């Protein structure tokens, strides 16, 4: 038996109009989980700004919001660039009004053994996930503080920010920073009415998943690797997001909510056989050209 299925698509976790008259900005909101969360805010009356670097992602996100009858705005923005973030907020204010809720969803990730990852690859993921979250949060707070208005920030974390994980040294380190940043900013900005929380999603398959993450397809919603015996539906994450940013969560700040059917807590008296990351990738990384070159450089040898 699995956990019960959620209410149907289109159901709302909060009263109609909870976000009426409010502006919600969602970075990386054109696809996947970001789009799913943006849609739930729209269903509750919000005007939604979708921020992304990619025109096709912007188009997809705006189309999904407008299909719900809500107002949407596409904003081209690279969250790694603080000046670009400021310009994006200027545009949102001019077109929709001041941002009331910020969802820091933009992320970058690719699985790789640490010794095969280039410094640039590591730096890029940290720059998007951690620095991007800071850049957007800072810009949001500067404006809310100047206007003496409250606000809500929702960051997107990961359970491996606490545990680490094979093939995710870049992403896990960045997400750990996001978890800590959530807590630090929550304490700093609480006296000014700005709440900062975080969600750590479990397994939520969707059509925008990259090829290496498409194990679970539509029609295969059960999963005996998860204690809840099923994967999550994207709308369930959207309901959690809209709650944490709503007045109904007005005394919650600095919290990371795990939405994963207890999966990250799973332990067994007899653990499964450990498979090294290089074997998971089907090769020994030290035998690959990139790793051999990197090792030679650290020794001062010629590759």
N, C-alpha and C positions, 0 to 999 in steps of 0.2 A: 504494500500500500504506500502510495506517495502522499506528500502534502497535498491538501485540496487545491484544485485549480483556482486561480484568481477570478474575480468578477470579469464580465466580458469587456472587450475593447469598447471604449467610449464611456464606461462607468467612471465616476469621479470619486476621489477620496475625501474631497472637501466640498463645502457648499458652493453652488453656482455663484459666480461673481466674486470669489475670494480675491482674485487679482485684478478686478475691474479697475481701470484707470491707471494701472501700474505698468511700468516698462521693465521687461526682463531681458537681459543680455546673456546669450549662451555662446561661449567660444567653442568652436568645433561642433556647432549645432546643426550642421547640414546633413549629417549622416549618423547612422547607428544609434548609440545610446544618447548622444547629445540631441539628435533630432527627436528621439522618443521623449526625453525630458521636456524639450521645448514645446512639443505638442500638448503635453499635459498642462503646462502653464497657460497655453493658448486656450485650452478647453475651459479654463477657469477665469477667462476674461482678460488675460494679459496681452499687451502689445509686445511682440517678440522681435528682438534684433539678433540675427544670426551672423556670427563673426567667423570668417575662414579665409585662408589664402587662396582657395581653389574656387573658380567660378562655377564649376559643375556642382560642387557641394553647396554653395550658396543658393543656387537655383533650386536644388532639391529641397533644401530646408525651407525656403520661402514658400515654395509650392505646397508643401505639406501643411504649413501654418495657414495659408490662405484658403486651402481646401476645407478647413474647419470654420471658416468665416471670421477669422481673426486677422488683425493687422500685423504685417511682417515687414522687416527691412533687412536687406542684404548689405553687409559691411565687410569690405575686403580689409583684412588685418593680419599681420604677422605678430603674434603675441610676444615674440622674442625682442621686438623693437618697441621700446617704451614710448618713443615719439609717435610711432604708428598707432599705438594703443590710445594715446591722448587724442589723436586725430579721429580715431574711431568713435570715442566717447563724444567728441564735439559733433560729429555727424548724427549720432543717435539722438543727442539732445535737440538738435535742430529739426530733425524729422519726426521723432516720436515723443520727446520729452526726456527729462532726467532719468537715469537708470536707477530703479528701486531695488532690483535683485540682480546679482551677478552669479552666473554659473560658470566656473572655470573647468571646462571639460576638454579643451584642446590638449592633445597628447601625441607622443610619438613613441614607437616601440618596434623592435624587431628582435627575435630570439637569436642569440649567438653566444658561443663560449667566450669567456672574458678575454682570453689570450688572442682570439681571432678578431675581436672588436677593435676598430681603429679608434685612436683618441678623438678624432672628429666625430665618429659615430656616437661615442659615449657623450661627448660634449653637446651634440645636437639634441639628444633625448633629454638631458638635464636642462638644457636651455629652454626647450618647449614646455616641459612638464613643470619644473620648479620655477625657473626664472619667469616664464610666461604667467604662471599663477600669481607670482608676486607682482609683476608689472601691472596686471589687470586689477588685482586687489588694491594696490596702492592708488591707482588712478581713480578707482571707484570711491575709496575712502576719502581722498583729498576733496573730491567734489561733495560728498555727503557731509563731511566735517565743515566745509566752508558754508554750506547751506543750512547747517544745524538741523539735519534731517537724519532719521534712523535708516537702516538698510539691512540687507541680508546677503551674505556671500556663501555659496556652496562650492566647495572644492571636490574634486574627484580623486580619491586615493586608491589604495589597493591593499589587500590583506598581506601581500608579500612585503609591504613596507615594514612589517614587524618581524617577519621570518626570513626575508631574503628568498632567493629562488634561483635554480640553475637556468642559465641562459638569459637572466634578467638583471645582471649586475647594474646596468645603466638605469633601467626603469625602476628597479627596486630602490636604488639609492635616491633617485629623484622623488619617488612617491613617499619615501620615508621623510624627505625634506618637506613635502606637502603636508604630511600629517603633523609634523612639528610646527610648521608655519601656521597651520590652522589654529593650533593651541595658543601660540604666541600672539597672533593677531586678535584672537577672541578676547584675551585678557586686556590687551592694549585698547581695543576699541569698544569694549562693553560699556564704559562710562558714557560714551557718546551715542549709544543706541544701535550700534552696528554689531550684528551677530555673525559669527563665522563658524560654519560647520563643514563636515566632510562626509562623503559616502564612499564606502569600499564595496564595489559591485562584485558579485559572484559571476556565475556563468549565464550570460544572457545572449543566446545566439540571435543573429539578425542578418538581413540580406547584405549588409555592408561589411561583413567580416572579411579579412584577408584570407587567402587560400590556406595558410598554415593554421588557421583557427576555425575552419569550417567542418569540424567533426560532427557537429549536431545540426541537422537540417530540419526543415519543417516536416512534421509527421513523425519525427523521432525525438519526442520531447521528454521521454523518460531517460533516466541516467542513474545506473546503479553505482556510480562513483561518488554520488552526492548523498548525504544522509537524508535529505528530503525526497530523494528518488525521482527528482525531475529538475530540469533546468528552469531558469526564470523567464518570465515574459517581460519584454521591455517596458510595458506599461506599469509593471510593479515597481520598477526603479523610478519611473516618472512620478508615481504616487508618493514614494518616499521623499523625492526631491521637493515636490510641491508642499508637502507637510513641513519639512525642516525649514523652509523659507517663509512659512506662513505665520500669521499672528497666533495660530494655535500651538506653535512651538516657541513662543516668545521668551521662555525661560531656559531655552536650550542653546548653548553656545560653547564652542571648543570641543564638540563631540564628533567622533567618527562613527557613523552608523554602518554596520556590516549588513549587507543584504545578499545572503548567499546560502540560505537554508542550512546553516551550521557547518558548511563545508570546510572552512579554514580551521575549525576546531577538531576535525576528524582525526582520531587516533585509533590504533589497534593494538591488542596484546601481542599480535604477531604481525610485524610490519612487512609489507611486500618487499621483494628483492630490490635492492638499490641498483639503478642503472646510471652510470656516469653520463654527464651531459654530452661528452664527445661520442659515446655510443648511441645516445638518443638521436644525435644528428647523423648517425650512420657512417662516421669516420673518426679517426683520431686526429684531433686538431693539430697536434704537434707535427703531423706528417704533411700538413697543408702548406702551401707556399707562403701565405701571409703570416702564419704563426712562426714558421721557420725563419723568415726574414726578421720578424720582431725579436725573436730570441737571439739571433746572431748579432743584432744591433746592440742589445743589452750587454753582450759579452765583448763587444768591440771587434767581432769577427766579420769576415766577409760572408754574406749569405750564399 
